[in-house]
């Protein structure tokens, strides 16, 4: 099975939102929404927890439409940040602090 990598390099197969969507796991979506609402101090609903990968044609997590990294990749006509001559850039820094493997994934793709 081909890996699914987000615009910023996150391995979707390891993302709990992607996993819950692929498994159609409503209980897990409810749990994720509750935890993320508390963590990010915003209102996230279980129906927001629905993603087939941010660069896919399918469902996307509610944040994907606002994500500055994804929007930048789309604006430049890329599939991921790995294609960008400015990689790595400051837009991605917070992702790489939380998930260093995202940067490693993009470096492997380059």
N, C-alpha and C positions, 0 to 999 in steps of 0.2 A: 504494500500500500504506500502510495506517495505521501510524503510529509506535507502538512499544511502549515505554512508559516505566515504570520501576520505581516503587515507593512513594516512594523518596527522590529521584527525578528522573533517575536514570541512563538514558541512551538504550540500550535493550537491543540495538538494531541495531549498536551499537559495542562491546558487551560480548563479550569473547572466549569466555566460557562459553556465552552465548546462540548465538553464531555457530557454535561447535563442535557444539552440540546440533542446530541447524537443518541443518547440513551432515553430520550423523552422522559426524563426523571423530574416530575413536577415537585416532589418533596425536596430534592436537591436544589432546584431553582428557587423555591421558597426560602430555603436556608441561606443560599447565596445572597438573595435580595435583602434579607434581614441583616446579615452580617455586613454587606457592603453599604447598606443605608447607614448603619451605625458608624462604620469605619470612615466613609467619605462624607458623612454628615449631610446626606441628601436623601431624597426619596427615590428608592429603586424598587420596582415592583417585579414579582415573579415573571410577568410577561415580557419584561425588559431583558431577562436572562434567556436569550435565544440567539444562538450564533453558529453559523456554518463556516466562519472565518471572515475576517474583515474585508478581505479582497475577493471573496467569493461572490457569486451571483445570488447566493441564498440569503438566509436570515442573518441579521447582524445585531450584536449587542447595541442597546440604545445609545451608548456613548460613541459608537463608531461614526455616526454622522457629524459629531463635533470634534473628533480626535484630530489635533493639528498635525500629527505625524501622518496619519492616513490621508488627510486632505492634501498635504504637501506631496505625497507620493502620487496621488491621483492627478494633481495639477501638473506634475512633471511627466506624466505618462508612464510611470514606472510600475512595477509589480511590488517592489519593496525598496527599502532604503539602500540595499546592497548595490543598486544600480547608480546611486548618486555620487557625484564627484566630491560632494561635501560631507560624505559619511566618514566618521560619525559626527553628528552636529549637536548643538545644544538642545534642540527639540527632543532628542532621544535620551538625553542624559539621565532623566529621572527613571526611565524604563530600565536602563542598564544598571542603575543602582539597586533597583528592586529585583531585577532578573538578569544577571550578567550573561546567562546563556543566550539571551536574545541577541546581544552583540556578537557573540561567538557564532551563532547561526548565520548571521549576515556576513560575517567574515569568511565563513566556509563557502557561502554562495558566491562571494566575490571571486 
